[in-house]
Amino acid sequence: MKFLSDNAAKVHPKVWDAMKAADAPDSPYDGDALSRSLDDRFSALFGRDCAALWVATGTAANCLALSAMVEPHGAVICHREAHIEMDEGGAPGFYLHGAKLLLADGESAKIAPEAIARVIDPIRDGVHQVQPHAISITQASEYGCVYRPEELTALARLAKDKRLGLHMDGARFANAAAFLGGDAAEAAGEVDALSFGMVKNGAMSAEAIVFFDPAMADKVRFRRKRAGHLQSKGRYLAAQILAMLEGDLWLDNARAANAAAGEIAAAAKDRLLHPVEANEIFLISTAVERLALREQGFEFYDWGDDAARLVTAWDSREDHVSALARAISAL
C-alpha cells in the first residue's frame, strides 16, 4: 500500500487514449495542431491571454520559466524548503547560468511579503551585490499548504512595486485549486508564469509552462530548444495536457487525491505537523510507530527522525486509504 509519492501514480486512461489518438502524422516539434491549440485552451481556463509551452519535467518547467525573468547576475527569492532549492540538483543555477537563489522563511513553506522584504531590503543597489530579479512561490507549498487569494494579491503587489518577476511552481497546482474551489485563476493570482503540474496528477510525461505575458514565451521557445527540451513529437505531450484539461479531469483527479488525504488527516488529528490542504500529510511519529505501519504493508518516506510524509494520488485505493487511517488511529 504505497503512499510514497504521487509521481508513482498511474497514468489516467483518458491520457492514454489521447496519446493513442495523437498517433498519426502531423507537423513535428510544436507545429502540430494539438500544440498550437494550447494557448487558446489555457487562455479560456484562466480568462486572460496566455501562451503555453510543453516540457517533459517539472524541473525544466520551473527553470525555463525563471530564465525569462532572471539574468545570470541576478537572483530568485524563494522559500528555503522550495523545490528549486532542495530537490532540483542545482538545475536553477544551470538554466539561469549562475543566478543565485536567496532563501526566505515562512510557516508551512509559504513566504509572505515581510519575509521577502527581510531578504532583499539589506541588498545595496549596485554591481557589487547580486540584485533580486524574481520571486518563486509554490502552490501548494512543499508542506501541502495553499496560498489564499489575498496572500497571492499581496505578493503580486510587492513584486510589481519592486519590479520583480513572479513565478509559481505548480507541481500540485491542481490540488491547490481544488482546495480553493476549482477556480484556476484564483489559485494562480497575478503571477507572470506558472509551472502547471500534470505528471503528479495523471499525466505521463508532460508539464505546461503558462506565461501570462506571451512575450516571455517567445523568449523561452529558444531556450527550450537550447536546453534539449524541444521534442520532435511534441503532439504527444500536448495530447496529455489537453486530455487533463478536457472536462476538468485535472480538477477531478486532484479532488480525489485531496479527499484521500483528508481521510488520513482526520485519523491523524494532533499528530499533524502542518494543515492538510492538498494531498500531503506530515505525521509526527516515532521510529517504532513508523516500523509498525511498515509491518502492516504501508510504504512512505521518513521525514527526519520524528515524522513521516505520506502522499495520496488520484488513483489511491479507497481500501488502502481507509486501512491507513485505521492504522494511524490505532498507534
MOHUWO-V550721 format. One record per pair of residues at least 6 apart in sequence whose C-alpha atoms are under 7 Angstrom apart, sorted by the first residue. I is the first residue (numbers start at 1). J is the second residue. If there is no record, write none. Layout:
I | J
I | J
This chain:
1 | 297
1 | 298
1 | 299
1 | 320
2 | 298
2 | 299
2 | 300
3 | 299
3 | 300
3 | 310
3 | 311
3 | 312
4 | 299
4 | 300
4 | 301
4 | 310
4 | 311
5 | 311
6 | 200
6 | 311
6 | 312
6 | 313
7 | 199
7 | 200
9 | 202
9 | 313
9 | 315
10 | 202
10 | 315
11 | 202
11 | 203
11 | 204
12 | 202
12 | 203
14 | 243
15 | 203
15 | 240
15 | 243
15 | 244
18 | 239
18 | 240
18 | 243
19 | 236
19 | 239
19 | 240
22 | 235
22 | 236
22 | 239
26 | 32
28 | 232
28 | 233
28 | 234
29 | 230
29 | 231
29 | 232
29 | 233
29 | 234
30 | 36
30 | 234
30 | 235
32 | 235
34 | 235
34 | 238
34 | 239
35 | 235
35 | 238
38 | 52
39 | 50
39 | 51
39 | 52
42 | 50
43 | 49
43 | 50
45 | 184
46 | 184
46 | 185
49 | 212
50 | 210
50 | 211
50 | 212
50 | 213
50 | 214
51 | 210
51 | 211
51 | 212
51 | 214
51 | 217
52 | 208
52 | 209
52 | 210
52 | 211
53 | 208
53 | 209
53 | 210
54 | 206
54 | 207
54 | 208
54 | 209
54 | 237
54 | 238
55 | 61
55 | 206
55 | 207
55 | 208
55 | 229
56 | 205
56 | 206
56 | 207
57 | 205
57 | 206
57 | 207
58 | 171
58 | 197
58 | 207
59 | 88
61 | 195
61 | 207
61 | 208
61 | 209
62 | 169
62 | 195
63 | 92
63 | 95
64 | 95
64 | 220
64 | 224
65 | 193
65 | 209
66 | 167
67 | 95
67 | 96
68 | 216
68 | 219
68 | 220
69 | 133
69 | 134
69 | 165
70 | 96
70 | 133
70 | 134
71 | 96
71 | 99
72 | 96
72 | 97
72 | 98
72 | 99
73 | 99
73 | 130
74 | 99
74 | 100
74 | 130
74 | 131
74 | 132
74 | 133
75 | 99
75 | 100
75 | 101
75 | 102
75 | 130
75 | 131
75 | 132
75 | 133
75 | 134
76 | 100
76 | 101
76 | 102
76 | 132
76 | 133
76 | 134
76 | 135
76 | 136
77 | 101
77 | 102
77 | 103
77 | 104
77 | 134
77 | 135
77 | 136
78 | 101
78 | 102
78 | 103
78 | 104
78 | 135
78 | 136
78 | 137
79 | 103
79 | 104
79 | 105
79 | 109
79 | 110
79 | 111
80 | 103
80 | 104
80 | 105
81 | 109
81 | 142
82 | 142
84 | 92
93 | 99
93 | 100
104 | 111
104 | 115
104 | 116
104 | 119
105 | 111
105 | 115
106 | 112
106 | 115
108 | 143
108 | 145
108 | 274
109 | 141
109 | 142
109 | 143
110 | 141
112 | 155
113 | 154
113 | 155
113 | 158
123 | 129
133 | 164
133 | 165
134 | 164
134 | 165
134 | 166
135 | 164
135 | 165
135 | 166
135 | 167
136 | 166
136 | 167
136 | 168
136 | 169
137 | 167
137 | 168
137 | 169
138 | 168
138 | 169
138 | 170
139 | 146
139 | 147
139 | 168
139 | 169
139 | 170
139 | 172
139 | 173
139 | 176
140 | 146
140 | 147
140 | 170
140 | 172
140 | 173
140 | 175
140 | 176
140 | 278
143 | 274
143 | 280
144 | 276
144 | 277
144 | 278
144 | 279
144 | 280
145 | 275
145 | 276
145 | 277
145 | 278
146 | 176
146 | 277
149 | 186
149 | 187
149 | 189
152 | 189
153 | 189
153 | 190
156 | 190
156 | 191
159 | 165
159 | 166
165 | 192
166 | 191
166 | 192
166 | 193
167 | 191
167 | 192
167 | 193
167 | 194
168 | 191
168 | 193
168 | 194
168 | 195
169 | 194
169 | 195
170 | 194
170 | 195
170 | 196
170 | 197
171 | 195
171 | 196
171 | 197
172 | 197
173 | 196
173 | 197
174 | 250
174 | 251
174 | 254
175 | 254
175 | 255
175 | 258
175 | 278
175 | 279
176 | 187
176 | 278
177 | 183
177 | 184
177 | 187
178 | 251
178 | 254
178 | 255
179 | 277
179 | 278
180 | 187
182 | 251
192 | 211
192 | 212
192 | 213
193 | 209
193 | 210
193 | 211
193 | 212
194 | 209
194 | 210
194 | 211
195 | 208
195 | 209
195 | 210
196 | 207
196 | 208
196 | 209
196 | 210
197 | 207
197 | 208
198 | 206
198 | 207
199 | 205
199 | 206
199 | 207
201 | 250
201 | 253
201 | 254
201 | 313
201 | 314
203 | 240
205 | 237
206 | 237
206 | 240
206 | 241
211 | 217
224 | 230
244 | 250
253 | 314
254 | 314
256 | 314
257 | 279
257 | 312
257 | 313
257 | 314
258 | 278
258 | 279
260 | 312
260 | 321
261 | 279
261 | 280
261 | 281
261 | 312
262 | 276
263 | 325
264 | 321
264 | 324
264 | 325
265 | 276
265 | 281
267 | 325
267 | 328
267 | 329
268 | 328
268 | 329
271 | 283
271 | 284
272 | 282
272 | 283
272 | 284
273 | 282
273 | 283
273 | 284
274 | 282
279 | 311
279 | 312
280 | 309
280 | 310
280 | 311
280 | 312
281 | 309
281 | 310
281 | 311
282 | 307
282 | 308
282 | 309
282 | 310
283 | 307
283 | 308
283 | 309
284 | 306
284 | 307
284 | 308
285 | 306
285 | 307
285 | 308
286 | 306
286 | 307
289 | 331
293 | 327
300 | 309
300 | 310
301 | 308
301 | 309
301 | 310
302 | 308
302 | 309
303 | 309
